[in-house]
Amino acid sequence: MLPRTPKPAIWRFIKGSAKTLFVLEAVCFAASYGLYYRMNTDQDFRRYINENYPYALDYYYKIGEIVGDSKARETDANFWRSSAERFKKE
């Protein structure tokens, strides 16, 4: 029987790092999907994002235009414009 030699420490480090990276990537993917889902379903959240992070909303609209929903930007702008006009009248 051959004597067992311990694996070098570098391999343990690489395996541990790979597992950590995989878990971190899965968490980041879940968070980004959750943010996209909320932006896709909640117009008030899109307005909040527009007021605080307009570049993020612009990327959301660009992705939507690539996928095929090209009217989301105009729909939101029209709704926000009409709601702003209603608040001015009141």
MODELLER restraints for C-alpha pairs under 7 A, 6 or more apart:
rsr = mdl.restraints
at = mdl.atoms
rsr.add(forms.Gaussian(group=physical.xy_distance, feature=features.Distance(at['CA:39:A'], at['CA:45:A']), mean=6.17, stdev=0.5))
rsr.add(forms.Gaussian(group=physical.xy_distance, feature=features.Distance(at['CA:39:A'], at['CA:46:A']), mean=5.52, stdev=0.5))
rsr.add(forms.Gaussian(group=physical.xy_distance, feature=features.Distance(at['CA:49:A'], at['CA:57:A']), mean=6.30, stdev=0.5))
rsr.add(forms.Gaussian(group=physical.xy_distance, feature=features.Distance(at['CA:50:A'], at['CA:57:A']), mean=5.90, stdev=0.5))
rsr.add(forms.Gaussian(group=physical.xy_distance, feature=features.Distance(at['CA:61:A'], at['CA:73:A']), mean=6.30, stdev=0.5))
rsr.add(forms.Gaussian(group=physical.xy_distance, feature=features.Distance(at['CA:64:A'], at['CA:70:A']), mean=6.24, stdev=0.5))
